[in-house]
Amino acid sequence: MISFRTKALLLLSFLLVFSASAQQRQKGKIATGEQDRQVWVKALYKISYPVVYNLANETLKKKMPLETGPKYALNLKSVTYLEAVGRTMAGIAPWLALPDDRTEEGKMRKEMRTLLLKGLKNAVNPKSPDYLNFRTEGQPIVDAAYVAQAFIRAPKALWEPLDQETKARFVEEFKSLRNRSGAYNNWLLFSGLTEGFLLSIGEQYDPARVQFAVNKMKEWYVGDSWYSDGEKFSMDYYNSYVIHTMLVDLEKILADHKKAPVSDYDQALKRMVRYSEYLERIISPEGTYPAYGRSVTYRTAAFQALTQTALLEKLPAYVKPAQVRCGLTKVIQNMFAGDQNFDDKGWLVLGFNGHQPAIADYYTSTGSLYMATLGFLTLGLPADNEFWTGPAAPWTSLKAWTGQEVVKDYKVEY
């Protein structure tokens, strides 16, 4: 006869096995697009909130940590805060451009937009403790361009609501950048895009900076969607961090204002679409991707060109929006579901997937890391868009490694 103690132990054992089995079933359950979107929103909010909240409350310079890699070589306090703000803005702009609604996400989005608009006034107010430096150093050429790109991506949400004084101050800050020049590589696009934004709002702009950027990028195109970053090719993610996305945005402005033929924009877009195929294919079956090249501390910014292509609804026919969503959701979960990439106050830490300061570049500080938001651009598509409503689908490498049909990959001539 089985004793009560034995029965109790057997029952406990059964419950433990059942619980473990239930957890496994839950892990294996296919998530819906709505659940995937919640993962994206939660991660983007977690990343960007410290920057936006503190800028709004004039405590960014007081609260943001100043972490650098071992060989850091810039004037840290003169550049890192604008880095954090510009890069965060550029990533969250499409999301903030969506209309208000009464969902939990809608409340978060409205809160973030309200805080950012408040913070933007502080950013260019010389009397504010969080007045950002555009006037000295070379690095602000870069991050002013991300501020401008945010305004380009969400003009009605982030530019038009600003008061006239704040707008005038931003214009003045952007024009102040003209007394400096940057590196002879992707940096040309930073100057070009900032000037392109001035053109888009009817301000005096420098056509020489715009044309030089466009001409050099055409010259540096090496084929099959890849641009050389300067005269020599670098195998890294700068085609996604900067080149494709800023060039497409700039060419669109030029075409809209009849400063360049529409065919130039069409060509730049085709090249970005082709490049997005590479980015979709490098997502491993497990939802990881290679950590190679410069600036891997920018994390999910590696997928900016893919998310911008999806945001524009220009994905290649065989690349279904749902497979991009599912692949990137796995990447986002691997990168941000835990706290390995955040300090105890919620700020990003130097590293790729964890605190790994040794891989930081000589120009990388805490503010630099907020490029990560650039991998979330498709949150600018509403929740009822096919990207979010389509049934879960395997991405290319998952199909390839599980014996499913995969479309062949060949070079293209654009």
N, C-alpha and C positions, 0 to 999 in steps of 0.2 A: 504494500500500500504506500502510495506516495505521500510524504509528509507535507504539511502546510508550507514549511520553509522551502522544500523542493519545488512545490507548485508556484510559490512566489518567485523563485529564481527563474523558473521556466517562463513564467509570464513576463518577467522583466526582460529576459533574453529575447522573447518574441517581439516585445514592444520596441526594443532597440533595433532589431533586424528590420521591423516594419518601418520604423522611423527612417533608417538609413535608406531603405528601398524607396520610400516616398520622396526623400531628398534627391535620389538619383533620377527618379521619374520627373521630378520638377526641373532638374538640370537639363534633362533631355527634351523637355517640352519646348515646342517651337514657339518663339515669342511672336507677338503680333507687331505690326508696324506702330501701333499706338504705344506699346511697351518699349519698343526700340526708341521712339521719339522721347519718351520719358528719360531713358538713359542718356541721350544726347543733351537734353535740357538740363538735367541735374548736373552733368559734368561741366557744361559751359557756364552755368550759374556759379558753380563751386570755384571754377578757375577765375572768372572775371569779377566776382563780387568784391573781393578785397580792394582791387584797384579802383573800381567805380565808386564804391561806398566811401572810401577814404578821400578820393578827389572831391567828391561832393561835400564832404565835411571838413575840407582843408586840413587833412591829417595824413595825406599821402607821404609827404617827405618825413613826417614824424614817425609813421608806423611801418612803412615798407622796409624790409631788411635789405642790407647792402652786401650781398654775397657775390664773390667773384671767384674765378678760377685762379690757379697758381701763377699764371703768366699774364694776368690782366694788364692792359697798357693804356686804357683811356682815362679821361678825367671823370671819374665815376659819378659824382654828385651833379655834374653838369649835363649828363646824358641819360642816366638810367630811368629817371621818372618819366620823361617824354617817351622813352622806349615802351615802358609799361602801358602808358595811356594810349598811344597811337596804335600799338599792335592789338591791344584789347578791343579798341573801337572798331578796327577794321574787321575783326572776326565776328563781333556781335551785331554789327550794323544790319545785315540782312534780316536777322531775327527780330531786331527792334523795329524794323520797317513794317512788320505785320500789324494789322489793325488790332485794337483792344478787343478783348472778349472776357467772359466771366469765368473761364476755366482757371484752374490753379496755375497752369502755364501762363495764361494771359495776365494773371495778377503779378507773377514774377517778372514777366516781360515789361509790363507797365512800370513796375517799381524800378527796374534797371534803367529804362529809358528816362524816367523822371530824375533819377540820381545822376545819370550821365549828363543830361542837359544842364543841371545845376553845376556839375563839376566842370563842364566846358567853360563856363563863365569864369571860374576860378583859374583855369589853366592859362588864360591870357590876360588876367587882371594883374598888373604890376604890383598892386597893393596886397594881393593874396599871398599867404605863406606857401601856397602850392602853385605859384606862377611858374610855368615851365619854360625852360631855356631853349629858344630857337636861335638866339643871336650869336652864340659862340660855339666853337668846336665843329668838326665835320659831321659827327654822328647825327645831329638834328636834321640834316638833309634827308637821311633815311626815314626817320620816324615822323617827320612832318608829312612825308608822302603817305604814310599809313593813316594819319589823321585825315588827309585829303581823300584817300580812298574810302574811308568810312563815310565821309560826306557824299562821295559819288555813289556809294552803294545804298545809302538811305537818306536822300536829300530832304524828303518830306518829314522824316522822323528826327533827323539830327541837325540839319542845316537851317531849314526854313523856320523852325520854332525859335531859333536864337534871336535875341534882340539885336538891333542895328549896331549898337556899340560893340557887342561881342563879335559880330560878323566882321566889322571893320578891323578889329584887333587881330583876328585870324588872318585876314588879308594882309595886314601890315607885317605880321610875323612870317607869313609865307614869302612875301617879297624880300624880307631881310636876308633870306638864304642865298640871294644872288651874289653876295660878296665872297662866297666860298665855292670851291669845287671839290668833288669827291674822287673816288677811285675810278679807274678807266675800265669799268666792267658793268655789272648790273646796276651800279649806282647811277648810271646815266638815266635809267628809268625813273628813279626817285625824283630827280629834278624835273624830268619831263612830265611826270604825272601831276606833280604839284602845280606846275604851270598850266597843264591841261585842265585842272580843276578851276583855276582862275579864269580860263577861257570859258568854261561851262557856266560860270555865274556872271559873265559879262564884264569881268575885270580886265585890266590891262595885263597881258601875259607876254612871256618871252618866247617868240616862235623859234628862235635859234636853238634854245635848250630842248624844246619839243622835237624839232626836226632832227637834231643831232642824235637824240636818243633813238628815235624811230629808224633812222638811216643805219646806225651802228648795229642795231639788233638784226636788221635785214642782212647786213654784211656778215654778222656772226652766226647766222643760221647754218648748221652743219648737216641737216637732213633728217628725215624721218621723225620730225617733231622736236629735235634736240637743238638747243642754242648753245654755243660756246659762251662761257661767262668771261668775256674779254677775248683777247687774241688767242688764248690757249684754253682748250677744253678742260673742264673739271668734272669728275664723276661725283656728283652730289645731288642734293635736292633743290638747288637754287632755281632750276627751271620751274619748280612749283612754288617755292617760297616767294619768288619775285617775278621772274621773267614772263611767263605766259600770262599770268593774271593781270599784271600791271600793263603789259603791252596791249592786251585785249581791251582793257578799260580805256586806255589812252586812245587807241585807234577808234573806239566807238565814239568818243567825244569829238575827235577830229572829223569823222565821217558825218556826225550829226550837225556839225557846224560848217560843213563843206570846206574844210581845210585839208582834206585828203579824200581820195576815192573810196567808196564803199568796198571796193574789191580788196583794199588793204586790210580793212577790218575782217572781211570774210576769210582772207588767207590766214590772218593771225588766229582767228577762231578755229579754223580747220586744224591748224597745228596744235592748238591746245586740246582739241577733242582727241586727236591722235595720241598726244602725250597722256591724256587721262586713261587711255587703254593700258599703258604701262603701269600706271599707279594702281589700277584695279587688279592687274595680274600679280603685282608683288605682294599683295595681302596673302599670307600663308593660310593653309587650311585651319590653323589654330588661331588666326587673327593676329599675327605678328608681322613685322616687316623689317628689312635689313637696316641696321644702324651703321651706315657708311657715310663718308664725306664730311665736309665742314658742317658745323652748326646742328648736329643731331640733337642738341638740347632744345631745339625748337619743337621737338616731338611731333604732334599731329599736324603741324603746319606742312609736313611733307605731302599731305593729301589736299592742299589748297586747290590745285588745278583740277583735281577730280571733283571736288565739291562745288567749285565754281561752274564746271561744265554741267554737273547735275542741276545746279540752281538755275542755269539758263535753259535747262531741259534740252540739251544738245548731246546727250550720250549717244554713242554709236548704237545702231539698231540692235545688235546682238548683246549689248551690255544693258540688261534690264535694270531699271532704277532700284528694284527690290534687292538685287544681288549686290549692288553698291551699298545700299543701306545695311544689309546684313553683314557684309564684310567689314565695313567701317564701325558698326556697332561692336563687333568683337574686338576690334583694335581699341576703341574707346574704353570698353570694359577692362581690357588688359592693362591699359595705361592709367585709367583714372578711377576705377571702381574702388580700389584701396586707397590708402593714404601715403603710399611710398613716395609719391611725387610732391608732397606738401609738407610744410613744417607744422608745428603745433598751433600756429595761428592761421593756417589756411593759405599761406603764400607758397608759390611754386619754388622748388629747390633745384639747384644745378644738377643736371643729369639727364639721362635718356629715360630709363624706367627705374627710378630710385635716386638716391642722393649719390651722385657720381661726379664730383667737381673736377676730377682730373681730366674729364673729356671736354670740359668747357674751353672755348677758344679765347684768344687774347682780348676779344671784344665782347665777351659774354658776361653779363651780370644779371641780377634778379630781374630787372626790367625787360631784358632781352627775351626772357622765357615766355612772355605772353604772346609770342607768335603762335603758340599752340592753339589759340582760339580760331586761327585761320582754317583749321580743319573741320569747322562746324558750319560752313556757309549754307548748307542745304536746310538748316533750320529756318531759313528765309522762305522755304516753300511751305504753304499752309498745310495743316494736318490732314486735310482732305485731298491733297495731291497724291498722284499715283506713287510717288517716291515713298510715301508713308502708308498708303493703303494696300499696296500690292502684297500678295501672299509671300511669305518668306521664300527666298531663293538662294541656292548656293552660288558663291562667287567663283571666278574662273579656276583658281588653284585648288579650291575644294573639289570642284568637279573633276579636275585633272587627276587628283590623287585618290579619287574614289571611283575611277573607271567610267565616269560619265562622258557624254559627248562634249567636246571642247572645240571652239572655233579656232582654226589655225591663225597664227600671227605672222603677218608679212609687213615689210616696210612699205611706206607710201611716199609718193613724190608730190609735195606741196610747195 
